[in-house]
Structure formats: C-alpha cells, structure tokens
Amino acid sequence: MQTEIDNQLVEKIFAAIRSSYKIDKHVDFFTWLQGAVGEVLPHDMLLASWGEFSHAHKKNGLSYDVASNVNEVNTQAIMDASEIFDAFMRHLYQLWGNNRQRWFILNSPNDSGLAGQIQAPFPDKLNSFHSMLVYGVSDVRGSNECLYVFFSKDTTFSVQNSVMGLVMPHIDSTLRRIQHLEIDEVPEGVTIDPNVAAGLSERELEILYWVRVGKTNQEIGEILFISQNTVKSHLKRIFGKLNVTTRAQAVGKFMN
C-alpha cells in the first residue's frame, strides 16, 4: 500500500512539473499553484519575497508576489503594508539562515511563543493562517536571495521532503519567467498621457493595463484576486474619470 501511495505522489509531482513549462502568465501560475501544485503541496497562499534581506533601511524595501485563495490577501495588500511585511520577512530570513539555509515549517505562528522567536507581530491580514513553510533560494534574482512562504489554514503543515526537492526549483523558475505587471514599464511604441494617469489610482491603472492586453473581467479578477463585480465597479469609475463609455475608448484615451 505504501508503494502505491508513493507512486501516486510521484506521478502527481511530475504532472505538476510537466505543466509548469506551459506557464507564461500570472493567471496561469495561480491556477497551477492551486491545482497541480496544491495536489502535492497543499497550501492556501504563497508569498514570494526577494531583495536585500540583510538591509533594513526603508529605501531597500523588498519585492513581493502573492498567489492566494483568501479574499483581500493579495500582492497589493502586502505592498500597502510593506514596512510590516519587510520586517516580518527579514525575521523569517534570519530563521532560515540560522537553520543553515534549509527549509523549515512553523506550526501555529500566532502562538505567543513562536511570535517571540519571530520577534515581530504576526501581520493581521494573515491571522486566518495557522502554519507555514519557509523555503529560501540563493542568488536567483541577480545578487538577491528569495524566500517562498507557503501559508496554510491547517494547524500543522505536512509535506514530504521529496516534494520540496523536486517541485520548488520549478516554482522558482516559473515565477521568474512569467510576465510581471509593472505599471511604469510601457510596451514599445506605446505612450501614456501623464495627465490621464495622474487622475487614476494604482488599482485603476492595473485594471486598465490588463484591459489593454485583452483580459476579460473574469481574468482580471483572477489575476488581482477580486470579484468580477469589483472589476466592473473599478471600470465604471475609470469610465467616469475619463469621460468614456467603452473599454476601447478608455484604453485609447489612456495609451496612444
């Protein structure tokens, strides 16, 4: 029976690896994490962070990417509280270093004893999670190191060693390969009206970006982890600010 279970796990691992090669967009990455990867590495959120962990100065803030199935916990929410999360991730980085840069599991992170080890209040937005796995990678983004933190609502995080050794390199390489949304990086040949951009919020700029590349409301919602109704509400405000009535008009007025 044990051999049969192991064989099933191995097949799921290699199925996840094979499907990783087809991923080139965030929405596909999120679906892959929650589907094929979730089969072998169950989790409710992945928080990836990279940068200069050893420098705590504000100007050296960390970068983040989040894949979450929990409402209101997304990349933007993490960035909005970046100072808190920078401190939080730097403490995890220190624990990773103290553990000889080997991955480790923390169960019940809200427990006062464990919080004392982390030496920082556990971020309020993550209070629904009760265990986490911390995996570090050295020198994958230039000279920066990267921490991958998997959060789970379960009180105990359970995963086999073989899963981490086989799956994590593909999670790391896939995340670095996919297209990252950078509002200040405009496609070649496209110009942005600065007067129009100044009147829109960061979230509205994000949505306009994805509208421009042809994403539907459903796809935009999946990418930003918001509902279709929320996307529609943002588009309605965008239309009002730009004095237009269609998506094409909005994009045309914003980008030429």
C-alpha positions as CSV (number, residue, x, y, z in Angstrom):
1,M,0.0,0.0,0.0
2,Q,2.8,2.4,0.8
3,T,4.4,1.8,-2.6
4,E,1.1,2.5,-4.3
5,I,0.8,5.8,-2.4
6,D,4.4,6.8,-3.2
7,N,3.8,6.0,-6.9
8,Q,0.7,8.2,-7.0
9,L,2.6,11.0,-5.4
10,V,5.5,10.7,-7.8
11,E,3.1,10.9,-10.8
12,K,1.4,14.0,-9.3
13,I,4.8,15.6,-8.8
14,F,5.9,15.0,-12.4
15,A,2.4,16.1,-13.7
16,A,2.9,19.4,-11.9
17,I,6.5,19.7,-13.3
18,R,5.3,19.0,-16.9
19,S,2.5,21.6,-16.7
20,S,4.9,24.3,-15.4
21,Y,6.6,24.6,-18.8
22,K,3.4,25.9,-20.4
23,I,3.0,28.8,-17.9
24,D,3.8,32.3,-19.0
25,K,1.2,34.5,-17.3
26,H,0.2,35.2,-13.7
27,V,-3.3,33.8,-14.1
28,D,-1.9,30.5,-15.3
29,F,0.7,30.5,-12.5
30,F,-2.1,31.0,-9.9
31,T,-4.2,28.3,-11.4
32,W,-1.2,25.9,-11.4
33,L,-0.4,26.6,-7.8
34,Q,-3.9,26.0,-6.6
35,G,-4.3,22.9,-8.9
36,A,-1.4,20.7,-9.8
37,V,1.0,22.0,-7.1
38,G,-1.7,22.0,-4.5
39,E,-2.1,18.3,-5.0
40,V,1.4,17.6,-3.7
41,L,2.0,20.8,-1.6
42,P,-1.3,21.8,-0.1
43,H,-1.4,25.5,0.9
44,D,-3.8,28.5,0.9
45,M,-1.3,31.2,0.0
46,L,2.2,31.6,-1.4
47,L,4.1,34.7,-0.5
48,A,7.3,35.2,-2.5
49,S,9.7,37.9,-1.5
50,W,13.1,38.9,-2.8
51,G,15.6,41.7,-2.3
52,E,18.3,42.7,0.2
53,F,17.1,40.9,3.3
54,S,20.2,42.0,5.3
55,H,19.4,45.7,4.9
56,A,16.5,47.0,6.9
57,H,16.6,50.6,5.5
58,K,13.4,51.7,4.0
59,K,14.9,52.5,0.6
60,N,15.9,48.9,0.4
61,G,12.4,47.6,0.6
62,L,11.6,44.0,-0.5
63,S,9.7,43.0,-3.6
64,Y,6.6,40.7,-3.4
65,D,4.4,38.4,-5.4
66,V,1.4,36.7,-3.9
67,A,-0.8,33.8,-5.0
68,S,-3.7,33.4,-2.6
69,N,-7.1,31.9,-2.5
70,V,-8.1,34.1,0.5
71,N,-10.1,37.2,-0.2
72,E,-8.3,40.6,0.4
73,V,-4.9,38.9,0.7
74,N,-3.1,39.7,-2.5
75,T,0.1,41.4,-3.7
76,Q,-1.4,44.9,-3.4
77,A,-2.5,44.3,0.2
78,I,1.1,43.1,1.0
79,M,2.6,46.2,-0.7
80,D,0.2,48.5,1.2
81,A,1.7,47.2,4.4
82,S,5.2,46.7,3.1
83,E,7.0,48.0,6.2
84,I,5.3,45.4,8.4
85,F,5.9,42.6,5.9
86,D,9.5,43.7,5.2
87,A,10.2,43.3,8.9
88,F,8.3,40.0,9.0
89,M,10.1,38.5,6.1
90,R,13.5,39.6,7.4
91,H,12.9,37.7,10.6
92,L,12.0,34.6,8.6
93,Y,15.1,35.1,6.6
94,Q,17.1,35.2,9.8
95,L,15.5,32.0,10.9
96,W,16.3,30.4,7.6
97,G,19.9,31.4,7.9
98,N,20.1,30.1,11.4
99,N,18.7,26.8,10.1
100,R,21.7,26.6,7.7
101,Q,19.5,27.8,4.8
102,R,17.3,24.7,4.9
103,W,13.6,24.9,4.5
104,F,11.5,24.6,7.7
105,I,8.0,24.6,9.0
106,L,6.4,26.8,11.6
107,N,3.1,25.5,13.1
108,S,0.7,27.8,14.9
109,P,2.6,31.0,14.1
110,N,0.1,33.0,16.1
111,D,1.2,31.2,19.2
112,S,2.9,33.7,21.6
113,G,6.0,31.5,22.0
114,L,6.6,31.3,18.2
115,A,5.8,35.0,17.8
116,G,8.6,35.7,20.3
117,Q,11.0,33.8,18.1
118,I,9.9,35.7,15.0
119,Q,10.3,38.9,17.1
120,A,7.5,40.7,15.2
121,P,3.7,40.8,15.5
122,F,2.2,38.4,13.0
123,P,0.5,40.5,10.3
124,D,-3.2,40.9,11.0
125,K,-4.2,40.1,7.4
126,L,-2.7,36.6,7.9
127,N,-4.5,35.7,11.1
128,S,-6.6,33.1,9.3
129,F,-3.4,31.0,8.7
130,H,-2.1,28.6,11.3
131,S,1.0,27.1,9.8
132,M,3.6,27.9,7.2
133,L,6.6,26.5,5.4
134,V,9.6,28.7,4.6
135,Y,11.8,27.9,1.6
136,G,14.8,30.0,0.6
137,V,16.7,30.3,-2.7
138,S,20.0,32.0,-3.1
139,D,21.1,34.2,-6.0
140,V,18.1,33.6,-8.3
141,R,17.4,37.3,-9.0
142,G,20.8,38.9,-9.6
143,S,22.6,39.1,-6.2
144,N,19.3,38.8,-4.3
145,E,18.0,35.9,-2.3
146,C,14.4,34.9,-2.3
147,L,12.1,33.5,0.3
148,Y,9.0,31.5,-0.5
149,V,6.5,31.2,2.3
150,F,3.6,28.8,2.0
151,F,0.7,29.5,4.4
152,S,-2.0,27.1,5.4
153,K,-5.2,27.3,7.5
154,D,-4.3,23.9,8.9
155,T,-2.7,23.8,12.4
156,T,0.1,21.5,11.0
157,F,1.9,21.9,7.7
158,S,2.6,18.5,6.3
159,V,4.8,17.9,3.2
160,Q,7.3,15.2,2.1
161,N,11.0,16.0,1.6
162,S,10.9,14.7,-1.9
163,V,8.2,17.1,-2.9
164,M,10.2,20.2,-1.9
165,G,13.4,19.0,-3.7
166,L,11.5,18.3,-7.0
167,V,8.8,20.9,-7.1
168,M,10.4,24.0,-5.6
169,P,13.0,24.6,-8.4
170,H,10.1,24.7,-10.9
171,I,8.1,27.1,-8.8
172,D,11.1,29.4,-8.5
173,S,11.9,29.3,-12.2
174,T,8.3,29.6,-13.3
175,L,7.7,32.7,-11.1
176,R,10.8,34.4,-12.6
177,R,9.7,33.6,-16.1
178,I,6.1,34.8,-16.1
179,Q,5.2,38.3,-17.0
180,H,5.3,40.7,-14.0
181,L,2.9,43.6,-14.1
182,E,5.0,46.8,-14.0
183,I,2.8,49.9,-14.4
184,D,5.9,52.1,-15.2
185,E,7.1,49.8,-17.9
186,V,5.1,50.6,-21.1
187,P,5.2,48.4,-24.2
188,E,7.4,49.7,-27.0
189,G,5.7,52.1,-29.3
190,V,3.0,53.0,-26.7
191,T,2.8,56.3,-24.9
192,I,0.8,57.2,-21.8
193,D,-0.9,60.5,-21.3
194,P,0.6,61.6,-17.9
195,N,-2.4,63.9,-17.2
196,V,-4.8,60.9,-17.5
197,A,-2.5,58.6,-15.5
198,A,-2.4,61.2,-12.7
199,G,-6.1,61.0,-12.2
200,L,-6.3,57.3,-11.7
201,S,-5.5,55.1,-8.7
202,E,-2.9,52.4,-8.8
203,R,-5.7,49.8,-8.8
204,E,-7.3,51.5,-11.8
205,L,-4.0,51.7,-13.6
206,E,-3.6,47.9,-13.1
207,I,-7.1,47.2,-14.4
208,L,-6.5,49.4,-17.5
209,Y,-3.3,47.6,-18.2
210,W,-5.0,44.2,-18.2
211,V,-7.9,45.6,-20.3
212,R,-5.4,46.8,-22.8
213,V,-3.8,43.4,-23.2
214,G,-7.3,41.9,-23.8
215,K,-8.2,40.3,-20.4
216,T,-11.8,39.8,-19.6
217,N,-13.4,40.9,-16.3
218,Q,-13.2,37.3,-15.1
219,E,-9.5,37.0,-15.9
220,I,-8.7,40.4,-14.4
221,G,-10.5,39.3,-11.2
222,E,-8.4,36.1,-11.1
223,I,-5.2,38.0,-11.6
224,L,-5.9,40.6,-8.9
225,F,-7.9,38.3,-6.6
226,I,-11.0,40.5,-6.7
227,S,-14.5,39.6,-7.8
228,Q,-15.9,40.4,-11.3
229,N,-18.3,42.9,-9.7
230,T,-15.4,44.7,-8.2
231,V,-13.7,44.9,-11.6
232,K,-16.9,46.3,-13.1
233,S,-17.1,48.9,-10.3
234,H,-13.5,50.0,-11.0
235,L,-14.2,50.2,-14.7
236,K,-17.3,52.3,-14.1
237,R,-15.2,54.8,-12.1
238,I,-12.5,54.7,-14.8
239,F,-15.1,55.5,-17.4
240,G,-16.4,58.3,-15.4
241,K,-12.9,59.8,-14.8
242,L,-12.0,59.5,-18.5
243,N,-15.5,60.6,-19.7
244,V,-15.8,57.5,-21.9
245,T,-18.4,54.7,-22.2
246,T,-16.4,51.7,-23.6
247,R,-13.2,49.8,-22.8
248,A,-11.7,50.6,-26.1
249,Q,-12.3,54.3,-25.6
250,A,-10.7,54.2,-22.1
251,V,-7.6,52.4,-23.4
252,G,-7.4,54.8,-26.4
253,K,-7.6,57.8,-24.2
254,F,-5.0,56.4,-21.7
255,M,-2.5,54.9,-24.2
256,N,-1.7,56.1,-27.7
